[in-house]
Amino acid sequence: MSSSGQASNSLGFKVNIIVEPDEGSFHAYCPALRGLHTCGDTKEEALDNAVAAAMAYLQSLIKHGDPIPYYPSATIPNRQP
């Protein structure tokens, strides 16, 4: 329950996100989430894009009742919009 006494509906997930240099920019991907690849002009931008994509990916799986992939060291920071 939240501090207001209402039930909270947030979940926390942890996934590994890998950021690598890629011809003048950066490529980020998440091995646990098939097909999740993003890019950015900086490491930070690529990571931020990958975190946003991972959150959208997981929210879509939950919304559609699809299974959440299990990956032994899977982490998404609990960010509030």
PyMOL CGO cylinders between C-alpha atoms (Angstrom):
from pymol import cmd
from pymol.cgo import CYLINDER

trace = [
    CYLINDER, 0.00, 0.00, 0.00, 1.09, 3.53, -0.66, 0.3, 1, 1, 1, 1, 1, 1,
    CYLINDER, 1.09, 3.53, -0.66, 1.48, 6.17, 2.03, 0.3, 1, 1, 1, 1, 1, 1,
    CYLINDER, 1.48, 6.17, 2.03, -2.05, 7.41, 1.20, 0.3, 1, 1, 1, 1, 1, 1,
    CYLINDER, -2.05, 7.41, 1.20, -3.47, 4.01, 2.17, 0.3, 1, 1, 1, 1, 1, 1,
    CYLINDER, -3.47, 4.01, 2.17, -4.34, 3.06, -1.40, 0.3, 1, 1, 1, 1, 1, 1,
    CYLINDER, -4.34, 3.06, -1.40, -3.06, -0.08, -3.09, 0.3, 1, 1, 1, 1, 1, 1,
    CYLINDER, -3.06, -0.08, -3.09, -0.16, 0.50, -5.45, 0.3, 1, 1, 1, 1, 1, 1,
    CYLINDER, -0.16, 0.50, -5.45, -0.13, -1.15, -8.86, 0.3, 1, 1, 1, 1, 1, 1,
    CYLINDER, -0.13, -1.15, -8.86, 3.54, -0.74, -9.73, 0.3, 1, 1, 1, 1, 1, 1,
    CYLINDER, 3.54, -0.74, -9.73, 6.02, -3.54, -10.27, 0.3, 1, 1, 1, 1, 1, 1,
    CYLINDER, 6.02, -3.54, -10.27, 9.78, -3.43, -10.45, 0.3, 1, 1, 1, 1, 1, 1,
    CYLINDER, 9.78, -3.43, -10.45, 11.78, -5.33, -13.05, 0.3, 1, 1, 1, 1, 1, 1,
    CYLINDER, 11.78, -5.33, -13.05, 15.51, -5.61, -13.50, 0.3, 1, 1, 1, 1, 1, 1,
    CYLINDER, 15.51, -5.61, -13.50, 17.06, -6.18, -16.91, 0.3, 1, 1, 1, 1, 1, 1,
    CYLINDER, 17.06, -6.18, -16.91, 20.57, -5.84, -18.26, 0.3, 1, 1, 1, 1, 1, 1,
    CYLINDER, 20.57, -5.84, -18.26, 21.00, -3.16, -20.87, 0.3, 1, 1, 1, 1, 1, 1,
    CYLINDER, 21.00, -3.16, -20.87, 24.20, -3.18, -22.91, 0.3, 1, 1, 1, 1, 1, 1,
    CYLINDER, 24.20, -3.18, -22.91, 25.47, 0.01, -24.55, 0.3, 1, 1, 1, 1, 1, 1,
    CYLINDER, 25.47, 0.01, -24.55, 28.18, -0.16, -27.22, 0.3, 1, 1, 1, 1, 1, 1,
    CYLINDER, 28.18, -0.16, -27.22, 29.82, 2.36, -29.56, 0.3, 1, 1, 1, 1, 1, 1,
    CYLINDER, 29.82, 2.36, -29.56, 28.43, 2.17, -33.10, 0.3, 1, 1, 1, 1, 1, 1,
    CYLINDER, 28.43, 2.17, -33.10, 29.94, 4.28, -35.90, 0.3, 1, 1, 1, 1, 1, 1,
    CYLINDER, 29.94, 4.28, -35.90, 29.82, 7.69, -34.22, 0.3, 1, 1, 1, 1, 1, 1,
    CYLINDER, 29.82, 7.69, -34.22, 26.82, 6.97, -32.00, 0.3, 1, 1, 1, 1, 1, 1,
    CYLINDER, 26.82, 6.97, -32.00, 25.82, 4.30, -29.47, 0.3, 1, 1, 1, 1, 1, 1,
    CYLINDER, 25.82, 4.30, -29.47, 23.73, 1.15, -29.73, 0.3, 1, 1, 1, 1, 1, 1,
    CYLINDER, 23.73, 1.15, -29.73, 21.84, -0.18, -26.71, 0.3, 1, 1, 1, 1, 1, 1,
    CYLINDER, 21.84, -0.18, -26.71, 20.07, -3.51, -26.40, 0.3, 1, 1, 1, 1, 1, 1,
    CYLINDER, 20.07, -3.51, -26.40, 18.52, -5.78, -23.82, 0.3, 1, 1, 1, 1, 1, 1,
    CYLINDER, 18.52, -5.78, -23.82, 19.30, -9.50, -24.21, 0.3, 1, 1, 1, 1, 1, 1,
    CYLINDER, 19.30, -9.50, -24.21, 16.29, -10.50, -22.07, 0.3, 1, 1, 1, 1, 1, 1,
    CYLINDER, 16.29, -10.50, -22.07, 13.80, -8.63, -24.26, 0.3, 1, 1, 1, 1, 1, 1,
    CYLINDER, 13.80, -8.63, -24.26, 13.94, -10.04, -27.78, 0.3, 1, 1, 1, 1, 1, 1,
    CYLINDER, 13.94, -10.04, -27.78, 14.16, -7.36, -30.45, 0.3, 1, 1, 1, 1, 1, 1,
    CYLINDER, 14.16, -7.36, -30.45, 14.82, -4.47, -28.07, 0.3, 1, 1, 1, 1, 1, 1,
    CYLINDER, 14.82, -4.47, -28.07, 17.50, -2.35, -29.75, 0.3, 1, 1, 1, 1, 1, 1,
    CYLINDER, 17.50, -2.35, -29.75, 17.85, 1.44, -29.57, 0.3, 1, 1, 1, 1, 1, 1,
    CYLINDER, 17.85, 1.44, -29.57, 20.49, 4.03, -30.28, 0.3, 1, 1, 1, 1, 1, 1,
    CYLINDER, 20.49, 4.03, -30.28, 21.58, 7.48, -29.17, 0.3, 1, 1, 1, 1, 1, 1,
    CYLINDER, 21.58, 7.48, -29.17, 24.16, 10.15, -29.87, 0.3, 1, 1, 1, 1, 1, 1,
    CYLINDER, 24.16, 10.15, -29.87, 25.66, 9.59, -26.39, 0.3, 1, 1, 1, 1, 1, 1,
    CYLINDER, 25.66, 9.59, -26.39, 25.90, 6.59, -24.04, 0.3, 1, 1, 1, 1, 1, 1,
    CYLINDER, 25.90, 6.59, -24.04, 23.41, 8.26, -21.72, 0.3, 1, 1, 1, 1, 1, 1,
    CYLINDER, 23.41, 8.26, -21.72, 20.90, 8.91, -24.51, 0.3, 1, 1, 1, 1, 1, 1,
    CYLINDER, 20.90, 8.91, -24.51, 21.16, 5.33, -25.76, 0.3, 1, 1, 1, 1, 1, 1,
    CYLINDER, 21.16, 5.33, -25.76, 20.66, 4.03, -22.21, 0.3, 1, 1, 1, 1, 1, 1,
    CYLINDER, 20.66, 4.03, -22.21, 17.70, 6.35, -21.57, 0.3, 1, 1, 1, 1, 1, 1,
    CYLINDER, 17.70, 6.35, -21.57, 16.12, 5.24, -24.85, 0.3, 1, 1, 1, 1, 1, 1,
    CYLINDER, 16.12, 5.24, -24.85, 16.65, 1.57, -23.95, 0.3, 1, 1, 1, 1, 1, 1,
    CYLINDER, 16.65, 1.57, -23.95, 15.13, 2.03, -20.48, 0.3, 1, 1, 1, 1, 1, 1,
    CYLINDER, 15.13, 2.03, -20.48, 12.07, 3.74, -21.99, 0.3, 1, 1, 1, 1, 1, 1,
    CYLINDER, 12.07, 3.74, -21.99, 11.76, 0.99, -24.61, 0.3, 1, 1, 1, 1, 1, 1,
    CYLINDER, 11.76, 0.99, -24.61, 12.11, -1.75, -21.98, 0.3, 1, 1, 1, 1, 1, 1,
    CYLINDER, 12.11, -1.75, -21.98, 9.39, -0.16, -19.86, 0.3, 1, 1, 1, 1, 1, 1,
    CYLINDER, 9.39, -0.16, -19.86, 7.06, 0.06, -22.87, 0.3, 1, 1, 1, 1, 1, 1,
    CYLINDER, 7.06, 0.06, -22.87, 7.91, -3.53, -23.87, 0.3, 1, 1, 1, 1, 1, 1,
    CYLINDER, 7.91, -3.53, -23.87, 7.08, -4.89, -20.40, 0.3, 1, 1, 1, 1, 1, 1,
    CYLINDER, 7.08, -4.89, -20.40, 3.93, -2.77, -20.07, 0.3, 1, 1, 1, 1, 1, 1,
    CYLINDER, 3.93, -2.77, -20.07, 2.73, -4.17, -23.41, 0.3, 1, 1, 1, 1, 1, 1,
    CYLINDER, 2.73, -4.17, -23.41, 3.39, -7.76, -22.31, 0.3, 1, 1, 1, 1, 1, 1,
    CYLINDER, 3.39, -7.76, -22.31, 1.43, -7.17, -19.10, 0.3, 1, 1, 1, 1, 1, 1,
    CYLINDER, 1.43, -7.17, -19.10, -1.43, -5.39, -20.89, 0.3, 1, 1, 1, 1, 1, 1,
    CYLINDER, -1.43, -5.39, -20.89, -1.84, -8.25, -23.36, 0.3, 1, 1, 1, 1, 1, 1,
    CYLINDER, -1.84, -8.25, -23.36, -1.41, -11.02, -20.79, 0.3, 1, 1, 1, 1, 1, 1,
    CYLINDER, -1.41, -11.02, -20.79, 1.78, -12.27, -22.40, 0.3, 1, 1, 1, 1, 1, 1,
    CYLINDER, 1.78, -12.27, -22.40, 4.44, -13.99, -20.29, 0.3, 1, 1, 1, 1, 1, 1,
    CYLINDER, 4.44, -13.99, -20.29, 7.30, -11.91, -18.92, 0.3, 1, 1, 1, 1, 1, 1,
    CYLINDER, 7.30, -11.91, -18.92, 10.61, -13.35, -20.16, 0.3, 1, 1, 1, 1, 1, 1,
    CYLINDER, 10.61, -13.35, -20.16, 12.79, -14.75, -17.42, 0.3, 1, 1, 1, 1, 1, 1,
    CYLINDER, 12.79, -14.75, -17.42, 16.45, -13.86, -17.54, 0.3, 1, 1, 1, 1, 1, 1,
    CYLINDER, 16.45, -13.86, -17.54, 18.61, -14.65, -14.50, 0.3, 1, 1, 1, 1, 1, 1,
    CYLINDER, 18.61, -14.65, -14.50, 19.90, -11.12, -13.94, 0.3, 1, 1, 1, 1, 1, 1,
    CYLINDER, 19.90, -11.12, -13.94, 17.03, -9.22, -15.47, 0.3, 1, 1, 1, 1, 1, 1,
    CYLINDER, 17.03, -9.22, -15.47, 16.67, -4.78, -13.87, 0.3, 1, 1, 1, 1, 1, 1,
    CYLINDER, 16.67, -4.78, -13.87, 14.53, -1.79, -14.74, 0.3, 1, 1, 1, 1, 1, 1,
    CYLINDER, 14.53, -1.79, -14.74, 14.84, 1.11, -12.35, 0.3, 1, 1, 1, 1, 1, 1,
    CYLINDER, 14.84, 1.11, -12.35, 11.53, 2.11, -10.83, 0.3, 1, 1, 1, 1, 1, 1,
    CYLINDER, 11.53, 2.11, -10.83, 11.21, 5.51, -12.53, 0.3, 1, 1, 1, 1, 1, 1,
    CYLINDER, 11.21, 5.51, -12.53, 8.19, 7.73, -12.09, 0.3, 1, 1, 1, 1, 1, 1,
    CYLINDER, 8.19, 7.73, -12.09, 7.08, 9.76, -15.17, 0.3, 1, 1, 1, 1, 1, 1,
]
cmd.load_cgo(trace, "trace")
